[in-house]
Amino acid sequence: MDAPTEGRRSWAAAFGDMAKLIPTLPLETRCPTVPLRQFSGFWLPEMILSGVAAVHTRFEPRPDDIFLASFPKSGTTWLKALAFATLNRAQHPPSDPGHPLRLRNPHDCVSFFELPSALSESTGGAQEDVFEALPSPRVLATHLPYSLLPERVVADSCSGRVVYVCRDPKDALVSGWLFMKKHTAATAKGAGGEDDDVPPTYPLQDAFELFCAGRCVGGPQWLHVLGYWEESRRRPDKVLFLQYEEMLRDPWTNVKRLAEFMGCPFTVEEETAGTVDAVVELCSLDSLKRSKGNRSGTTILGIENASFFRKGAAGDWRNHLTPEMAARLDEIVDGVLQGSGLTFGGAANDSISV
Ligand code: PAP
């Protein structure tokens, strides 16, 4: 039995009584807005833990489910848009002016299955699985580490598939820090600011130290990535491992890989007709940023739609981290990933090379 499977079995009892377990778990309160608890080696928002229990006890997987997985701030929103647009292209042609992705945030088109509200208790006290209503194949998302996915989702006998997107941890850290600062400020003022225009209440140095200690949402980032990376090598037919930087460099090829993996490859006719290009364009940062649905309003957890779209670049960490900070984080990550076959490109090319 592999380690994640063994872990899943030994936590089975905990999932049954998460409310009692939560107060006993190690607590981290230095990240703004979300107290974190350490569970099975990862730091997760306290309020997510009941959702984690729910996905293990209540969620009913289907053989054709597709899970989009990521460490936060690694390309989740983009992957959600690409998967949704690709899978639903017959019903919603990407050039359609009324396409759902032009009217709604990608987070409203593809839900995180561990959000506590997703598998909620109905008003009558009965337990409800809101995903039951979705037509197959369903696309769901998760920030959970691989080892915390329910066994029924990842078992060899289950034909569900997982797409993981990873990103240079330095960019994920900077993106998360700016997002957190902006979100905190917006919540306080009732309005967001301009790009990078954030109040100095949460120093980057603090966020950096916490990130390096693995004490951030979903952290340690390198173990999150490693879990999916190893599984993608063990079962490439079940886990597709994508890289944000590679997607930026060549979105076309990566969308085609995604479509093939999801079981809906683009036909030659579609390629010739420009459907792949249309999906790439629809889901581009600029297009989503400018769309009606994202210029105002809020999405999951009351977060402003616009907060999910900033620069969308590889290597923006250079504008925020010192070379010493970058070297320190690289050393931590490289030390853990050594021998795994996965390396982050570091300063040389701002990208991950595998
Ligand atoms: P989440 O985990 O909270 O859902 P996620 O979407 O993973 O966030 O990450 C947000 C980052 O993806 C932002 O990066 P930045 O802060 O470095 O700019 C955001 O700009 C980027 N992003 C969002 N949509 C796209 C897109 N369509 N193409 C490329 N990058 C994108």
Boltz pocket constraint, residues with backbone or C-beta under 6 A from the ligand:
constraints:
  - pocket:
      binder: B
      contacts: [[A, 70], [A, 71], [A, 72], [A, 73], [A, 74], [A, 75], [A, 76], [A, 77], [A, 78], [A, 81], [A, 171], [A, 174], [A, 175], [A, 176], [A, 178], [A, 283], [A, 284], [A, 285], [A, 286], [A, 288], [A, 307], [A, 308], [A, 309], [A, 310], [A, 311], [A, 312], [A, 313], [A, 316]]
      max_distance: 6.0
